[in-house]
Amino acid sequence: MASLEHSQTDSVAARDAEREKFRISRFDVVTSFFMALMLFIGVFVFMLFIIWLTSRWTFAPVAIAPIIENPAGRGDNAEGFERDFEPPGAEEVEELLEPTLQDTIEAVTDAVSSVAASLTTNDTAATATTSGTGAGDSRPPGPEGEGEDIIPRFERWQLNFTARDIGSYSKQLDFYEIELGAIGGSVQGVDVVNNLSKAPKSRLIVDTESEKRLYFMFKTPSPLMQFDRQLLNSAGVNLNNRTMMKFIPTELENKLAFIELEYSKSKGHPSVTEIAKTVFESKSVGGGYDFEVTSQRYRKTKK
């Protein structure tokens, strides 16, 4: 009996000794704590590094497919209500010819004769005249061409800027890469000024036919006209009897066309042929600027 109790006591002691081997010591607790802390700090630093790295990456803007418009224009043709060549009338031809004796005798005879005249009428509001037989040209103003019935961008677009001082105004122009210009007066060609917010620099374009960019001019007096005048003067541009203008880069023109069409579609007008007027306004966005449509008018549907 004593031998059995002694054996049980030895087995219990053995189990206790075996358990003591697997007991977590204070050293193990402290070591585990520091390892977990180091792992947490490492992951945190790695995440900060990823944030810093991605903040320095710059992505090129997504290219927008060019929106090409081909508006119709009548060129030098006379304004009218049809698509018709306008030949000179009989009266206009007679004014260019010196009458002969025979013509004079016939004129006297016609004066005392009764002659019936017939007129061709058209369903139009145009004023009737006997100085010509043509019906004119129904196409809108612009370079002569057979295109779509579209109001040209330089007629239907209006760009508005909001600026408290000349500094913020010039920063907007430089951000959009818009250049100021002056034309007319006694200067042959057009003066163009860029780098407006820092040190305005001017250059003279003598061959104005080579300048294909879209440009805008003030139609009504605006406080911003004084800013334009100051910026042009600071570049040494002579403004005596000259007209100021803004040259729009091709990339910005295409972006404005895209913004305009997207706004028009959202209002239920999917085609640019339906747009009569679009007003853009430059707004501050983040660290830069962007144009947005503030109002848009549409053309009456032709029956």
C-alpha positions in Angstrom: 0.0 0.0 0.0 2.8 2.3 0.9 4.5 1.4 -2.4 1.4 2.4 -4.4 1.2 5.8 -2.7 4.8 6.5 -3.3 4.3 5.7 -7.0 1.4 8.1 -7.3 3.4 10.8 -5.6 6.2 10.3 -8.1 3.9 10.6 -11.1 2.3 13.8 -9.8 5.7 15.3 -9.3 6.7 14.3 -12.8 3.6 15.9 -14.3 4.2 19.1 -12.3 7.8 19.2 -13.5 6.6 18.6 -17.1 4.1 21.4 -16.8 6.7 23.7 -15.4 8.7 23.3 -18.5 5.8 24.7 -20.7 4.9 27.6 -18.3 5.4 31.0 -19.9 8.1 32.9 -18.1 8.4 36.7 -17.7 11.2 36.7 -20.2 8.9 35.1 -22.8 6.2 37.7 -22.1 8.5 40.6 -22.4 10.1 39.2 -25.6 6.7 38.6 -27.2 5.6 42.1 -26.4 8.7 43.7 -28.0 8.4 41.5 -31.1 4.7 42.5 -31.5 5.6 46.2 -31.0 8.5 46.0 -33.6 6.1 44.3 -36.1 3.5 47.0 -35.6 6.0 49.8 -36.0 7.4 48.2 -39.1 4.0 47.9 -40.8 3.1 51.5 -39.8 6.4 52.8 -41.3 5.8 50.8 -44.4 2.3 52.2 -44.9 3.7 55.7 -44.4 6.3 55.0 -47.1 3.7 53.8 -49.5 1.6 57.0 -48.9 4.7 59.2 -49.4 5.7 57.3 -52.6 2.3 57.5 -54.2 1.9 61.2 -53.4 5.0 61.9 -55.5 3.7 60.0 -58.5 2.3 62.1 -61.3 -0.1 60.6 -63.8 -0.6 62.1 -67.2 -4.1 63.3 -67.9 -6.3 61.1 -69.9 -6.3 62.2 -73.5 -9.6 63.5 -74.8 -10.5 62.6 -78.4 -10.6 65.8 -80.5 -14.1 67.1 -81.2 -13.8 68.5 -84.7 -16.5 70.9 -86.0 -17.0 71.9 -89.6 -19.5 74.9 -89.5 -20.9 76.2 -92.8 -20.0 79.8 -93.8 -20.9 82.1 -96.6 -17.6 83.8 -96.9 -17.9 87.0 -99.0 -21.3 86.0 -100.4 -24.2 88.3 -99.6 -26.5 87.4 -96.7 -29.8 85.9 -97.9 -32.4 83.2 -97.5 -31.2 80.7 -100.2 -28.0 79.1 -101.4 -27.8 81.1 -104.6 -25.1 82.9 -106.6 -26.0 86.6 -106.7 -25.4 88.0 -110.2 -25.7 91.7 -110.8 -29.1 93.0 -111.9 -29.8 94.7 -115.1 -29.8 98.1 -113.4 -26.3 97.5 -112.0 -24.9 96.5 -115.4 -26.3 99.6 -117.0 -24.6 101.7 -114.5 -21.2 100.4 -115.6 -21.8 101.0 -119.4 -21.7 104.4 -121.1 -25.0 104.7 -123.1 -24.8 105.0 -126.9 -27.0 107.2 -129.1 -29.1 104.2 -129.9 -29.6 103.4 -126.2 -30.6 106.9 -125.5 -33.3 106.8 -128.2 -34.6 103.5 -126.8 -34.6 104.9 -123.3 -36.8 107.9 -124.4 -39.1 105.5 -126.2 -39.4 103.2 -123.1 -40.2 106.2 -121.0 -43.4 107.0 -122.9 -44.4 103.3 -123.3 -46.4 101.2 -120.9 -44.4 98.1 -119.9 -45.7 95.3 -117.8 -43.3 93.9 -115.2 -43.5 90.6 -113.4 -41.9 89.9 -110.0 -40.9 86.6 -108.4 -41.9 86.5 -104.8 -40.3 84.3 -102.1 -41.7 83.3 -98.7 -39.1 85.3 -96.7 -38.7 88.4 -94.6 -36.0 89.7 -96.9 -36.5 93.1 -98.5 -37.3 93.0 -102.2 -35.0 94.9 -104.5 -34.5 95.3 -108.2 -30.8 95.9 -108.0 -30.0 92.2 -108.3 -31.7 88.9 -109.1 -29.9 86.6 -106.6 -31.5 85.4 -103.4 -28.2 85.6 -101.4 -26.6 83.0 -99.2 -28.4 81.4 -96.2 -25.2 80.2 -94.5 -24.1 81.9 -91.3 -21.0 84.3 -91.2 -17.6 82.6 -91.4 -15.1 81.1 -93.9 -16.9 79.9 -97.0 -17.6 76.2 -96.8 -20.3 73.5 -97.0 -20.4 72.2 -93.4 -22.9 71.5 -90.7 -25.4 74.0 -89.4 -23.4 74.9 -86.3 -22.9 78.2 -84.6 -19.1 78.6 -84.5 -17.3 78.4 -81.2 -16.1 82.0 -81.3 -19.7 83.1 -81.5 -21.4 80.7 -79.0 -18.7 80.5 -76.3 -18.2 83.0 -73.5 -15.4 82.6 -71.0 -15.7 84.3 -67.6 -12.9 84.8 -65.0 -13.3 85.8 -61.4 -10.2 87.4 -59.8 -9.7 89.8 -56.9 -6.4 91.2 -58.2 -4.1 91.0 -61.1 -2.0 88.4 -59.5 -4.7 85.8 -59.2 -6.0 86.7 -62.6 -2.6 86.2 -64.3 -2.1 82.9 -62.5 -5.3 81.6 -64.0 -4.3 82.6 -67.5 -0.9 80.9 -67.1 -2.5 77.8 -65.7 -4.6 77.5 -68.8 -1.6 78.5 -71.0 -3.7 81.4 -72.3 -1.7 84.2 -74.0 -2.7 87.8 -74.4 -2.5 89.6 -77.7 -2.9 93.0 -79.3 -3.7 93.7 -83.0 -4.4 96.7 -85.1 -3.2 100.2 -85.0 0.0 101.2 -86.7 1.7 97.8 -85.9 1.9 95.2 -88.6 1.0 91.8 -87.1 -0.1 90.8 -83.7 1.9 91.1 -80.4 1.5 88.0 -78.1 2.4 87.9 -74.4 2.9 84.9 -72.2 4.4 84.1 -68.8 2.0 86.6 -67.3 2.2 85.8 -63.6 6.0 86.1 -63.4 7.8 88.1 -66.1 5.5 88.8 -69.1 7.3 88.3 -72.4 6.1 89.5 -75.8 6.8 88.3 -79.3 5.5 89.7 -82.6 3.8 87.5 -85.1 4.0 89.2 -88.5 2.3 86.4 -90.5 -1.1 86.5 -88.9 -2.4 83.9 -91.4 -0.2 81.3 -89.6 -2.0 81.9 -86.3 -4.8 79.3 -86.2 -5.7 79.4 -82.5 -9.1 80.4 -81.2 -9.2 83.9 -79.7 -11.7 85.9 -77.7 -12.2 89.7 -77.2 -14.2 91.7 -74.7 -17.6 92.6 -76.1 -18.7 94.6 -73.1 -16.6 96.7 -70.6 -15.1 94.6 -67.8 -12.8 95.3 -64.8 -10.6 92.6 -66.2 -9.8 94.7 -69.3 -7.7 96.9 -67.1 -5.7 93.8 -65.9 -5.1 92.8 -69.5 -3.9 96.3 -70.3 -1.5 96.3 -67.4 -0.1 92.9 -68.3 0.4 93.9 -71.9 2.0 97.2 -70.9 4.4 95.4 -68.5 5.6 93.4 -71.5 6.2 96.6 -73.5 3.3 96.2 -75.9 2.0 99.4 -77.5 -1.8 99.6 -77.2 -2.6 102.8 -79.0 -5.7 102.2 -81.1 -5.2 98.5 -80.8 -7.6 95.6 -79.9 -6.8 93.2 -77.0 -7.5 89.5 -77.3 -6.9 86.2 -75.6 -5.5 83.2 -77.5 -6.8 79.8 -76.4 -4.4 76.8 -76.8 -5.7 73.9 -78.8 -5.8 71.5 -75.8 -7.9 73.9 -73.8 -10.3 74.5 -76.8 -10.8 70.7 -77.1 -11.4 70.3 -73.4 -14.0 73.1 -73.4 -15.7 71.4 -76.4 -15.9 68.2 -74.4 -17.2 69.9 -71.3 -19.8 71.7 -73.3 -21.0 68.6 -75.1 -21.3 66.5 -71.9 -23.3 69.3 -70.3 -25.5 69.5 -73.3 -26.2 65.8 -73.3 -27.1 65.9 -69.6 -29.8 68.5 -70.5 -31.3 66.3 -73.3 -29.5 67.9 -76.3 -27.0 65.3 -77.7 -25.8 67.4 -80.7 -23.7 70.5 -80.8 -25.9 71.7 -83.6 -28.6 72.4 -81.0 -26.4 74.7 -78.9 -26.9 78.5 -79.3 -24.8 79.8 -76.4 -22.5 78.3 -73.7 -21.1 80.3 -70.8 -18.0 78.9 -69.0 -16.6 80.1 -65.7 -13.1 79.5 -64.3 -13.3 78.0 -60.8 -10.6 77.2 -58.3 -10.1 73.4 -57.9 -7.6 72.1 -55.5 -4.2 73.6 -56.4 -5.4 74.7 -59.9 -8.3 75.8 -61.9 -11.0 74.3 -64.1 -13.8 75.6 -66.4 -17.3 74.6 -65.8 -20.5 75.4 -67.7 -22.7 77.9 -65.8 -25.4 78.4 -68.4 -26.4 77.1 -71.8 -29.0 78.2 -74.4 -30.3 76.1 -77.2 -31.5 76.8 -80.7 -35.1 76.5 -81.9 -35.8 73.4 -83.8 -36.2 74.1 -87.5 -39.4 72.8 -89.0 
